[in-house]
Amino acid sequence: MTDFNHEFLEIADIVPAFVPADLHTSANSGQWIDMKYIGRLLCVLFKAAGTAGDDPVITLKQATNNAGAGAKSLTFTRARTKIGVIGSTPQWTIATQAAANTFTPTSAASPGLIAVEVQPTDLDLNNGFNFVQMSIPITGTNPQLGAAFYLAYGIKYAQSTTPNELI
């Protein structure tokens, strides 16, 4: 059963991956997040409408520290999307794929939210891979505004003492 006696930010955190940027001008690499202190991580891209065919590619990597040491692919099989006019797309669509570290929604011409969830057990923990990063490589040749953030939940520390290792 969920404990509703806690405020959301006592059991979860919102961490910016990267601030709003034109996704077609440069690669946008998010901060590295340490999974040692959280139970799950939701990686979210929030994007404006762009040009058809210039679809963003959500890419996940894992590393052994917050500088990206030994970075390698972090594969996943599910992503959730809300593509279309904000307010008229209340339900998430679940997209399944063969295990890969990228997901490409066909969404460039519409605004949208794209989310991928990660658990610590998805990482190569035996070899010291505790850190996760979401990035979006250069997206096509036309302007498309986007920003990304992480929702970290199942926090394993008191919210008033956020450890530096989280990011």
C-alpha positions as CSV (number, residue, x, y, z in Angstrom):
1,M,0.0,0.0,0.0
2,T,1.2,3.5,-0.8
3,D,2.0,5.8,2.1
4,F,0.1,9.0,1.5
5,N,1.3,10.5,4.8
6,H,4.4,11.8,3.0
7,E,4.7,14.8,0.7
8,F,5.7,13.8,-2.9
9,L,9.1,15.5,-2.5
10,E,9.8,13.6,0.7
11,I,9.8,10.3,-1.3
12,A,10.7,11.5,-4.7
13,D,12.9,14.1,-6.5
14,I,12.7,16.0,-9.7
15,V,16.2,16.5,-11.3
16,P,16.8,18.3,-14.6
17,A,18.5,16.3,-17.3
18,F,18.9,19.2,-19.6
19,V,17.2,22.6,-19.9
20,P,15.0,23.6,-22.9
21,A,17.1,23.5,-26.1
22,D,16.7,23.3,-29.8
23,L,17.2,19.6,-30.3
24,H,18.5,19.9,-33.8
25,T,21.5,22.1,-33.1
26,S,23.6,19.9,-30.8
27,A,23.4,16.7,-28.8
28,N,21.8,17.1,-25.4
29,S,23.3,14.9,-22.7
30,G,21.5,14.7,-19.4
31,Q,23.2,14.6,-16.0
32,W,24.3,11.3,-14.6
33,I,22.1,10.0,-11.8
34,D,23.3,7.6,-9.1
35,M,20.8,4.7,-8.7
36,K,22.3,3.7,-5.3
37,Y,20.0,6.1,-3.6
38,I,16.7,5.5,-5.4
39,G,14.4,2.7,-6.2
40,R,13.3,3.8,-9.7
41,L,14.1,6.5,-12.2
42,L,11.7,7.9,-14.8
43,C,13.6,9.6,-17.7
44,V,11.2,12.1,-19.4
45,L,11.6,14.1,-22.6
46,F,9.1,17.0,-23.0
47,K,9.1,18.3,-26.5
48,A,7.4,20.8,-28.7
49,A,6.1,20.1,-32.2
50,G,8.8,20.0,-34.9
51,T,9.0,18.8,-38.5
52,A,7.8,15.4,-39.6
53,G,10.7,13.0,-39.8
54,D,12.9,14.8,-37.3
55,D,12.0,12.4,-34.5
56,P,14.0,12.6,-31.3
57,V,16.0,9.5,-30.3
58,I,15.9,8.8,-26.6
59,T,19.2,7.1,-25.6
60,L,20.1,5.6,-22.2
61,K,23.6,4.8,-21.0
62,Q,25.1,3.5,-17.8
63,A,28.4,4.3,-16.2
64,T,30.6,3.7,-13.1
65,N,30.7,7.4,-12.0
66,N,29.0,10.8,-12.5
67,A,31.6,11.7,-15.1
68,G,30.5,8.9,-17.4
69,A,33.4,6.5,-16.8
70,G,33.1,3.3,-18.8
71,A,29.8,4.5,-20.3
72,K,27.9,1.7,-22.2
73,S,24.4,1.0,-23.4
74,L,21.6,0.6,-21.0
75,T,18.9,-1.5,-22.7
76,F,15.2,-1.3,-22.2
77,T,12.1,-2.8,-23.8
78,R,9.3,-0.3,-22.9
79,A,8.7,3.4,-23.3
80,R,5.5,5.4,-22.7
81,T,4.3,8.2,-24.8
82,K,1.8,11.0,-24.8
83,I,1.9,12.4,-28.3
84,G,-0.5,15.2,-29.5
85,V,-2.1,18.4,-28.4
86,I,-1.5,18.9,-24.6
87,G,-4.8,18.3,-22.8
88,S,-6.2,16.1,-25.5
89,T,-3.9,13.1,-24.9
90,P,-4.7,12.0,-21.3
91,Q,-3.6,8.4,-21.6
92,W,-0.1,7.0,-21.9
93,T,0.6,4.7,-24.9
94,I,3.0,1.8,-24.1
95,A,5.5,1.1,-26.8
96,T,7.4,-2.2,-26.6
97,Q,10.5,-3.0,-28.6
98,A,13.4,-5.5,-28.7
99,A,16.0,-4.7,-26.0
100,A,17.9,-1.6,-27.2
101,N,19.4,1.5,-25.6
102,T,17.4,3.8,-27.9
103,F,13.7,4.6,-28.6
104,T,12.5,6.6,-31.5
105,P,8.9,7.7,-31.3
106,T,7.3,8.9,-34.6
107,S,6.3,12.2,-32.9
108,A,8.3,15.0,-34.5
109,A,5.3,16.9,-35.9
110,S,3.4,16.9,-32.6
111,P,4.2,18.0,-29.0
112,G,4.7,15.1,-26.6
113,L,6.0,13.4,-23.5
114,I,8.2,10.4,-23.8
115,A,9.2,8.4,-20.7
116,V,11.4,5.4,-20.0
117,E,11.6,3.8,-16.6
118,V,14.8,2.3,-15.1
119,Q,15.4,0.2,-12.0
120,P,18.8,-0.4,-10.3
121,T,18.5,-4.1,-11.4
122,D,18.5,-3.0,-15.0
123,L,22.2,-1.9,-14.6
124,D,25.4,-3.9,-14.6
125,L,25.7,-3.6,-10.8
126,N,28.2,-6.5,-10.6
127,N,30.7,-4.4,-12.5
128,G,30.0,-1.1,-10.6
129,F,27.6,0.5,-13.1
130,N,25.4,2.6,-10.8
131,F,24.9,5.8,-12.9
132,V,22.2,6.4,-15.6
133,Q,22.1,9.1,-18.3
134,M,19.4,10.0,-20.8
135,S,20.5,11.9,-23.9
136,I,19.0,13.0,-27.2
137,P,21.4,13.1,-30.2
138,I,21.0,15.9,-32.8
139,T,17.4,15.6,-34.1
140,G,17.1,16.2,-37.8
141,T,17.7,19.5,-39.6
142,N,14.8,21.6,-38.4
143,P,14.1,23.4,-35.1
144,Q,12.4,21.4,-32.3
145,L,12.4,22.6,-28.7
146,G,12.7,20.1,-26.0
147,A,13.8,19.6,-22.3
148,A,14.3,16.5,-20.2
149,F,14.1,15.7,-16.6
150,Y,14.3,12.7,-14.2
151,L,11.7,11.7,-11.6
152,A,13.6,9.8,-8.9
153,Y,11.4,7.9,-6.5
154,G,11.8,5.4,-3.8
155,I,14.5,7.7,-2.3
156,K,16.7,6.0,0.3
157,Y,17.8,9.1,2.2
158,A,16.1,11.9,4.1
159,Q,15.0,14.6,1.7
160,S,16.7,17.4,3.7
161,T,20.1,15.7,3.2
162,T,20.3,15.0,-0.5
163,P,23.7,13.3,-1.1
164,N,26.0,14.9,-3.7
165,E,26.3,11.5,-5.3
166,L,22.7,11.7,-6.6
167,I,24.0,13.7,-9.5
